[in-house]
Amino acid sequence: MRIVLLGPPGAGKGTQAKLMLERTGMVHISTGDLLRAAVATSSTLGRAAKGFMERGELVPDQLVTDMIRDRLSAMGAAPSFMLDGFPRTVVQAEALEKMLASRSIPLEHVISLDVPREELVRRLSGRRTCRVCGAMSHVTSDPTRRPGVCDECGGALYQREDDREETIRARLEVYDRATAPLITFYRGRGLLREVDGTGPTTDVLDRVMARLELAA
Ligand code: AMP
């Protein structure tokens, strides 16, 4: 199956992708994770992307599209994947469509996670990420057993630079301007599956799976 997870920052795309990975074994491709890894190693891509990411702006389409093209071409003939954080603009969506059409592997579903604005800000501003394994927690709604320490691997937690209040606002504005038009784009393709992204993560997962008609 080939899926795009769509939604504003904080909608739970990464969380749902990880839960779906456990249930379905589909490959999870997160452009945010790939870009953060590129920044951490200071690769050419990472150096080009760093400033945009710190400001909460989008990395230029060409850089991200090339990165995804490389990632997809490393997969087999009939890949099964979830794209998380890509596409984020109509230009990227059109590029993806061309990439997949050239290999006759069209997208099957676009899951759009719907979460009210105040809840997005609350989730993002309290979000903490593990430096070692990338696991996410929340200071009030999903705290780790020991403050500042990852439950999964014992690594140190940090607040992503772009999860600070001012940058969160910028990221949400970017979403409204550049990414929200993809809802209309994919609705027009008959691929959009809208899902309520509020409440416990496992409830959201059940709704997602039901929409994908994979539920037991
Ligand atoms: P995320 O972890 O998905 O919230 O992404 C973190 C940051 O990486 C975003 O705020 C952007 O700066 C950059 N980024 C991730 N995916 C994309 C994309 N598809 N297009 C442009 N920039 C992206």
Residues whose N, C-alpha, C, O or C-beta is under 5 A from the ligand:
A	BS01	AMP	P9 T31 G32 D33 L35 F52 M53 G56 E57 L58 V59 V64 G85 F86 P87 R88
